[in-house]
């Protein structure tokens, strides 16, 4: 299954359209997060990618992630329900739905605007250098997984 490119205006429109269907009262079809926590959770990917959440992986941790986790994150195979996640992606506290939604909207638009050239060869703190396609797959796959979790 090929994921659409997050650098494409049509994909941005489609993702934002799906996001507009989410409300603070939308219940997940599986998992424990509420809608605001889910938004904060998906924002972590962007926070890390843009250097707004410093994450340090030592050499061994980075090697493990690159060797055993990377392909499952950047490939075009959907995540399974209730997949395992890194500790810094866990959102245990309550979040402001509208604030998290606006942060996500801004990141989605910024990612499209920066485009392929910005992401091609950009280093991930967890997986090393990625192609723009791998970045796109990672962002879209994560959003799609959680949008499906909430039935949007």
N, C-alpha and C positions, 0 to 999 in steps of 0.2 A: 504494500500500500504506500503510495507516494504522498507525502504531506505537502500541502501548499506552502509556498514561500512566505515567510513573515515580512519579507522585503517588498512584497507586492501590494499595491493599493487595494486590490480586490480582496485579498486575504485580510488586510486590516479592517476593511468594512465588514466582512463576514464575521470576524472575531468580535468586533465592537457591537454588532447586531446581536450576537449571542449573549454578550455580556449585559446588554440592556434588558434581557429577559430575567436576569438574576435580581432577586429582592432580598432584603435582610431576613424575610420569613421563608425563603426557599429552603426546603429540607433536602438533605443529601439522600441519595438512593443507597449509599453504603458509607461507612466510615463514621468518624466522630466529630469532625469539624463542622462548625456552622458556616454560613455564607461569608461572613466577615473574616473569619479565621482562614477560610480557603483563599480568599483574595490576598490576605497577608502572606499566606504560604506561597502562592504562585509569584508574588512580588519578590520573594527571596532570590529566585533565579536571576531576575533583572538587577536587584541590589548588588549581588555578587559580580555579575558580568560587567556592570558599570563601575565597580570599585566602591560602591556605597555601603557595602557590608564587608569589612575585611575578614577574609578567611585564610588561615595559614595551614597548609598541609605540609608535614615534614616529607622528606624524600621517600621514605617507605610507604607512607599513606598515599602519596601521589602515585607511586608506582602501582600500588594495589588498585587504586581507583582507575588508573589509565589501563591497566591490564585486564581487570575483571569486571568493571562497572561501566566504563565508557561506552562500549558498543551497545549495551542495553539502553543507554540514555539517548544516544545520538542516532540510532537506527530508526527504521520506519515500521517497527513493530509496536503496537500500542502497549501501554503499561497494563499489568493485571490490577484488578481491584485490590485496594488496601496494600499496595506495594510498600516495601521498606523505604525509608528516607533518611537522609543525614540528619543528625541532631539539630543543626541550626535551621532546618526547615520546619521543625515542630513549633507550632504556635499554641502554647498552652493557655494564654490569657485572652481576654475578650478584646476585640478590636472595633474600631469605628468603621462601619460598612462603607459609608460615603467617602471617607478619607482613603481607605484602601482601594476602593473602586477607581477613584481619580488618579491615584498613584499608578495603578495598572494601565489605565487609559493613556497616561503620559508616557509610560515605558513602551507600550505597544506602538504608539505614534513615533516616538524617538527611534525605536529599532527600525521601523520602516524607513524613516527619513535618513538614518545613517547608512543603511543599505549594505549591499554585498561587499563593497570595497572596504568598509570599516571592519566587517567581521571576518573577511577572508584572512586566514593565518593568525587571527587574534588568539591569544593564549587564555585558556580556562585555568583557573586556580586548581581545579580538581583533575582535569583531563589533558592538560598540555595544549599544544597548538591544535585548533580545530579549523575546518573549512567553514565557509559561510553556510553551506548546505547543512553541516552538522549543527551549527548554531541555530539555524532555522528549525531543523527537526527538533532539537532540544526544547526550544521555546514553544513551538506549536504543539508538540506532543504533550507537554506538561499542561498547557492550557486546555487542550482538547480532553485530556484525561479528567481534569477536574470539572470542566464544563459538563461532561457526560455524567460525572458523579452527582451533579446537581440538576441533571435533566434538562440542560440548556444547550 
